[in-house]
Amino acid sequence: MSTYKSPLHEMSETTPTDYWNDSSSISELEYGLEHGAVGATTNPVIVVDVLKKDYASWDGRLREIIAEMPTASEDDVAWQLIDEMAVKAARLLQPVFERTGGKKGRLSMQTNAKFFRDADAMVKQALHFAEVIPNLNVKMPVTAAGVQAIEEATCRGISVNATVSFTVPQAIAVAEAVERGMKRREAEGLDVSGMAPVCTIMVGRTDDWIKVIANKQDVITNPDYLEWAGVAVFKNAYQLYRKGGYRTRLLAAAYRNHYHWSEFIGGDVVCTIPYKWAKRFNESDVTVQNRIDTPVDPAIIRELSAKFDDFRRAYEPDGMQPAEFDGYGATQRTLRQFMGGYTELCQMIRDVMVPNPDK
């Protein structure tokens, strides 16, 4: 019998690096679990993608929800659908959750991106999610209000997954907020041992934003260097997390090339990988070896810092204050996309609730 294990499976079994499936699609999550995945994540864009790929499986249930909730708005129906998708995916992860005492086997559910300025609304929705599934991380954006919500949700016993995050300052703000929340909880005599907070750095979107600036400002640099911006940010944050002894783990997301996986192997981190990239990695000749402690070429960091102020703001721990997070370009682009994904989901539901008579 063959003993071959795919690269992602090998990584999961031989290093501290965890692999999560970046989707709540059942078929994609099943593939992930077969190859060592121990978690999954979702957001409005992913939910829309799941519906588009597998609409036949959800059309009947969507119509039932609309019939069962005769006074519901399209928003109400959307969140009921999101809840039910989450429940189905979370069940697949429940055995891992139970086996690891809650440290793994979690599904990340994202709060409404429209709440990015409202900490109370994010916390309220997080508490609702906690009633829907037990094996949960709640995704909240690392905006100024999001940092406040992360602390409060942590104090309430909810494991967070900070998202819409691209920079070292955001990652440090999250780690500090989680520590404050945990210490408040501990001071109340409440348990934190089963909590498993993570902080996402959307490394590919960090790259994307630096490339946008290069095009907008007509900056010429070594094009290879632009593929390393997110990796440099992530590795710097990782070293600072280790020095700080934070109880939050870093998570790499938004894949654009294999560096966004291969350069983080060996770290006590999470790689949340879309299905198409997971298949590419598993069919690749990239070796599974410790690279997290291999520094990014200092020449790359020097040039990116000199030519792109927004890279310096992303890389340096004091590059931004929380009040500046909402105005960072990558934050604005991603919030707009997440809100657009939610709008598209509502439109799909609207087309069922109020069919277009002209078609």
C-alpha positions as CSV (number, residue, x, y, z in Angstrom):
1,M,0.0,0.0,0.0
2,S,1.3,3.5,-0.9
3,T,2.5,5.6,2.0
4,Y,2.5,8.8,-0.1
5,K,1.1,11.9,1.5
6,S,0.3,15.1,-0.3
7,P,2.4,18.1,0.6
8,L,-0.3,19.7,2.6
9,H,-1.0,16.5,4.5
10,E,2.7,16.0,5.2
11,M,3.0,19.6,6.5
12,S,0.0,19.0,8.8
13,E,1.5,15.9,10.2
14,T,5.2,16.9,10.5
15,T,5.2,20.6,11.3
16,P,3.3,22.9,13.7
17,T,1.7,24.6,10.6
18,D,-2.0,24.0,10.3
19,Y,-4.0,23.9,7.0
20,W,-7.5,25.3,6.8
21,N,-9.9,25.1,3.9
22,D,-10.8,28.6,2.7
23,S,-14.4,27.7,1.9
24,S,-17.5,26.3,3.5
25,S,-18.3,24.3,0.4
26,I,-18.9,20.7,1.6
27,S,-17.1,19.1,-1.3
28,E,-14.1,21.4,-1.0
29,L,-14.0,20.9,2.8
30,E,-14.1,17.2,2.3
31,Y,-11.1,17.4,0.0
32,G,-9.3,19.5,2.6
33,L,-10.0,17.0,5.4
34,E,-8.6,14.2,3.3
35,H,-5.4,16.2,3.0
36,G,-4.9,17.3,6.6
37,A,-7.1,20.3,7.0
38,V,-8.2,21.1,10.6
39,G,-10.4,24.1,10.1
40,A,-12.3,26.2,7.5
41,T,-13.3,29.8,7.0
42,T,-15.9,31.7,5.1
43,N,-17.0,35.2,4.2
44,P,-19.8,36.8,2.0
45,V,-17.8,36.4,-1.2
46,I,-17.1,32.8,-0.4
47,V,-20.8,32.2,0.3
48,V,-21.8,33.6,-3.0
49,D,-19.2,31.5,-4.7
50,V,-20.6,28.4,-3.0
51,L,-24.1,29.3,-4.2
52,K,-22.9,29.8,-7.7
53,K,-21.0,26.5,-7.9
54,D,-23.7,24.4,-6.2
55,Y,-26.9,26.4,-6.5
56,A,-28.9,23.2,-7.2
57,S,-28.1,21.9,-3.7
58,W,-29.3,25.1,-2.1
59,D,-32.2,26.3,-4.3
60,G,-34.8,24.2,-2.6
61,R,-33.7,25.1,0.9
62,L,-33.6,28.8,0.0
63,R,-37.2,28.6,-1.2
64,E,-38.1,26.8,2.0
65,I,-36.5,29.5,4.2
66,I,-38.4,32.2,2.3
67,A,-41.7,30.3,2.9
68,E,-40.9,29.6,6.5
69,M,-40.1,33.3,7.2
70,P,-43.0,35.1,5.5
71,T,-42.2,38.6,7.0
72,A,-38.4,38.3,6.6
73,S,-36.3,40.7,4.6
74,E,-33.7,39.5,2.1
75,D,-31.1,40.3,4.8
76,D,-32.9,38.0,7.3
77,V,-33.0,35.2,4.7
78,A,-29.4,35.8,3.8
79,W,-28.2,35.4,7.4
80,Q,-30.4,32.3,7.9
81,L,-28.8,30.8,4.8
82,I,-25.3,31.7,6.0
83,D,-26.1,30.1,9.4
84,E,-27.3,26.9,7.8
85,M,-24.2,26.7,5.5
86,A,-22.0,27.2,8.6
87,V,-23.8,24.4,10.5
88,K,-23.3,21.9,7.7
89,A,-19.6,22.7,7.4
90,A,-19.0,22.8,11.2
91,R,-20.4,19.3,11.6
92,L,-17.6,18.0,9.4
93,L,-15.0,19.7,11.7
94,Q,-16.6,18.6,15.0
95,P,-14.6,15.4,15.4
96,V,-11.3,17.4,15.1
97,F,-12.7,20.0,17.5
98,E,-13.5,17.3,20.1
99,R,-10.2,15.4,19.6
100,T,-8.1,18.6,20.2
101,G,-10.1,20.1,23.0
102,G,-11.3,22.9,20.9
103,K,-7.9,24.1,19.7
104,K,-8.6,22.9,16.2
105,G,-11.6,21.9,14.1
106,R,-13.2,25.3,14.0
107,L,-15.2,27.1,11.3
108,S,-14.7,30.9,11.0
109,M,-17.9,32.9,10.4
110,Q,-17.7,36.5,9.4
111,T,-19.7,39.4,10.8
112,N,-21.5,41.7,8.4
113,A,-18.9,43.9,6.7
114,K,-21.4,46.8,6.9
115,F,-20.7,46.8,10.7
116,F,-17.1,47.7,10.3
117,R,-17.6,51.0,12.3
118,D,-19.9,49.5,14.9
119,A,-18.2,47.5,17.7
120,D,-21.5,46.8,19.5
121,A,-23.1,45.4,16.3
122,M,-20.2,43.1,15.7
123,V,-20.2,41.7,19.2
124,K,-23.9,41.2,19.1
125,Q,-23.6,39.2,15.9
126,A,-20.7,37.2,17.3
127,L,-22.8,36.2,20.3
128,H,-25.5,35.0,17.8
129,F,-23.0,33.0,15.9
130,A,-21.8,31.3,19.1
131,E,-25.4,30.1,19.6
132,V,-25.4,28.6,16.1
133,I,-22.3,26.4,16.2
134,P,-20.0,25.5,19.1
135,N,-16.7,25.0,17.1
136,L,-16.4,28.7,16.1
137,N,-14.1,31.5,15.3
138,V,-15.8,34.8,14.6
139,K,-14.2,37.0,11.9
140,M,-14.2,40.7,12.6
141,P,-12.3,43.3,10.5
142,V,-9.3,45.0,12.0
143,T,-10.7,48.5,11.8
144,A,-10.7,50.9,14.7
145,A,-14.1,49.6,15.9
146,G,-13.1,46.1,15.0
147,V,-10.2,46.2,17.5
148,Q,-12.6,47.2,20.2
149,A,-15.0,44.4,19.2
150,I,-12.2,41.8,19.3
151,E,-11.4,42.7,22.9
152,E,-15.0,42.6,24.0
153,A,-15.8,39.3,22.1
154,T,-12.8,37.7,23.6
155,C,-13.8,38.8,27.1
156,R,-17.2,37.1,26.3
157,G,-15.4,33.8,25.6
158,I,-15.5,34.0,21.8
159,S,-12.5,32.9,19.8
160,V,-11.9,35.5,17.1
161,N,-10.4,35.4,13.7
162,A,-9.3,39.0,12.9
163,T,-9.7,39.7,9.2
164,V,-9.4,42.6,6.8
165,S,-5.8,42.7,8.1
166,F,-2.7,43.3,6.0
167,T,-0.1,44.9,8.3
168,V,2.1,44.4,11.3
169,P,0.5,47.2,13.2
170,Q,-2.9,45.6,12.7
171,A,-1.6,42.2,13.8
172,I,-0.1,43.7,17.0
173,A,-3.3,45.6,17.7
174,V,-5.2,42.4,17.5
175,A,-2.8,40.4,19.7
176,E,-3.0,43.2,22.4
177,A,-6.8,43.4,22.2
178,V,-7.1,39.6,22.6
179,E,-4.7,39.7,25.6
180,R,-6.8,42.5,27.2
181,G,-10.0,40.5,26.6
182,M,-8.5,37.3,28.0
183,K,-7.1,39.0,31.1
184,R,-10.5,40.6,31.8
185,R,-12.1,37.2,31.4
186,E,-9.5,35.5,33.7
187,A,-10.1,38.3,36.3
188,E,-13.7,37.2,36.4
189,G,-12.6,33.7,37.1
190,L,-13.6,32.4,33.7
191,D,-11.8,29.8,31.7
192,V,-9.8,30.7,28.6
193,S,-7.9,27.3,28.1
194,G,-10.2,26.2,25.3
195,M,-10.0,29.4,23.3
196,A,-8.1,29.5,20.0
197,P,-7.9,33.1,18.6
198,V,-6.2,33.8,15.3
199,C,-5.2,36.9,13.4
200,T,-5.3,36.9,9.6
201,I,-2.8,38.7,7.5
202,M,-4.2,38.7,3.9
203,V,-0.7,38.4,2.4
204,G,-1.8,38.3,-1.2
205,R,-3.9,41.5,-0.7
206,T,-0.9,43.2,0.8
207,D,1.0,42.4,-2.4
208,D,-2.0,43.5,-4.5
209,W,-2.1,46.9,-2.8
210,I,1.6,47.6,-3.3
211,K,1.2,46.7,-7.0
212,V,-1.8,49.1,-7.3
213,I,0.4,51.9,-5.8
214,A,3.2,51.1,-8.2
215,N,0.8,51.4,-11.1
216,K,-0.9,54.6,-9.8
217,Q,2.4,56.3,-9.0
218,D,4.4,54.9,-11.9
219,V,7.0,53.4,-9.6
220,I,9.6,51.1,-11.1
221,T,11.0,48.4,-8.9
222,N,12.2,44.9,-9.3
223,P,9.0,43.1,-10.2
224,D,10.0,40.0,-8.2
225,Y,10.1,42.2,-5.1
226,L,6.4,42.9,-5.4
227,E,5.7,39.2,-4.8
228,W,7.4,39.3,-1.4
229,A,5.7,42.3,0.3
230,G,3.1,40.2,2.1
231,V,5.6,37.5,3.1
232,A,7.9,40.1,4.6
233,V,5.0,41.6,6.6
234,F,3.9,38.1,7.8
235,K,7.4,37.0,8.8
236,N,8.0,40.2,10.7
237,A,4.7,39.9,12.6
238,Y,5.5,36.3,13.4
239,Q,8.8,37.2,15.0
240,L,7.1,39.9,17.0
241,Y,4.4,37.6,18.1
242,R,7.0,35.1,19.4
243,K,8.8,37.8,21.3
244,G,5.6,39.1,22.7
245,G,4.4,35.7,23.9
246,Y,0.9,36.4,22.5
247,R,-1.8,33.7,22.8
248,T,-3.1,34.6,19.3
249,R,-1.8,32.6,16.3
250,L,-1.2,34.2,12.9
251,L,-3.1,33.1,9.8
252,A,-2.0,33.6,6.2
253,A,-4.8,34.2,3.7
254,A,-5.4,35.5,0.1
255,Y,-3.1,33.3,-2.0
256,R,-1.4,34.6,-5.1
257,N,1.7,32.5,-5.3
258,H,3.3,29.5,-3.5
259,Y,5.4,31.8,-1.3
260,H,2.1,32.5,0.6
261,W,2.3,28.9,1.7
262,S,5.8,27.6,1.3
263,E,7.5,30.5,3.1
264,F,5.4,29.9,6.3
265,I,5.9,26.2,6.6
266,G,7.3,25.3,10.0
267,G,5.7,28.2,11.9
268,D,3.1,27.7,14.6
269,V,0.6,29.4,12.2
270,V,-2.4,28.7,10.1
271,C,-2.5,28.7,6.3
272,T,-6.1,29.0,5.1
273,I,-5.9,27.8,1.5
274,P,-8.6,28.0,-1.3
275,Y,-9.4,24.7,-2.9
276,K,-7.8,25.6,-6.3
277,W,-4.5,26.6,-4.5
278,A,-4.6,23.5,-2.3
279,K,-4.8,21.3,-5.4
280,R,-2.0,23.2,-7.0
281,F,0.2,22.9,-4.0
282,N,-0.6,19.2,-3.6
283,E,0.3,18.6,-7.2
284,S,3.5,20.7,-7.1
285,D,7.1,19.8,-6.5
286,V,7.5,22.3,-3.6
287,T,9.1,20.6,-0.7
288,V,7.8,20.6,2.8
289,Q,10.6,22.2,4.9
290,N,10.9,24.8,7.5
291,R,11.2,28.3,5.9
292,I,9.4,30.5,8.4
293,D,12.6,31.4,10.1
294,T,14.4,32.2,6.8
295,P,14.5,36.0,6.6
296,V,13.3,37.8,3.5
297,D,16.2,39.3,1.6
298,P,17.0,42.6,3.3
299,A,17.5,44.2,-0.1
300,I,13.8,43.5,-0.9
301,I,12.7,45.2,2.4
302,R,15.0,48.2,1.9
303,E,13.7,48.8,-1.6
304,L,10.1,48.3,-0.9
305,S,10.4,50.6,2.2
306,A,12.2,53.3,0.2
307,K,9.8,53.3,-2.7
308,F,6.4,52.6,-1.1
309,D,5.3,54.4,2.0
310,D,2.4,52.0,2.4
311,F,4.8,49.1,2.6
312,R,6.7,50.8,5.4
313,R,3.4,51.5,7.1
314,A,2.6,47.8,6.8
315,Y,6.0,46.4,7.8
316,E,7.0,48.5,10.7
317,P,5.2,47.8,14.0
318,D,4.6,51.5,14.6
319,G,3.8,52.2,10.9
320,M,0.1,53.0,11.7
321,Q,-2.1,53.7,14.7
322,P,-5.6,52.0,15.0
323,A,-7.3,55.3,14.0
324,E,-5.5,54.9,10.6
325,F,-6.6,51.3,9.9
326,D,-9.9,52.3,8.2
327,G,-8.1,54.5,5.7
328,Y,-5.5,52.1,4.6
329,G,-5.9,51.3,0.9
330,A,-6.0,47.5,1.2
331,T,-8.6,47.8,4.0
332,Q,-10.8,50.0,1.9
333,R,-10.5,47.7,-1.2
334,T,-11.3,44.6,0.8
335,L,-14.2,46.1,2.8
336,R,-15.7,47.2,-0.5
337,Q,-15.4,43.7,-2.0
338,F,-16.9,42.0,1.1
339,M,-19.8,44.5,1.1
340,G,-20.2,43.9,-2.6
341,G,-20.3,40.1,-2.0
342,Y,-23.0,40.6,0.6
343,T,-25.0,42.8,-1.8
344,E,-24.7,40.1,-4.5
345,L,-25.9,37.5,-2.1
346,C,-29.0,39.7,-1.2
347,Q,-29.6,40.2,-4.9
348,M,-29.6,36.4,-5.6
349,I,-32.2,36.1,-2.7
350,R,-34.2,39.0,-4.0
351,D,-34.5,37.3,-7.4
352,V,-36.1,34.4,-5.7
353,M,-38.4,36.4,-3.4
354,V,-39.4,38.8,-6.1
355,P,-38.9,37.2,-9.5
356,N,-38.3,39.5,-12.4
357,P,-41.6,39.4,-14.5
358,D,-39.8,40.6,-17.6
359,K,-37.7,37.5,-17.8
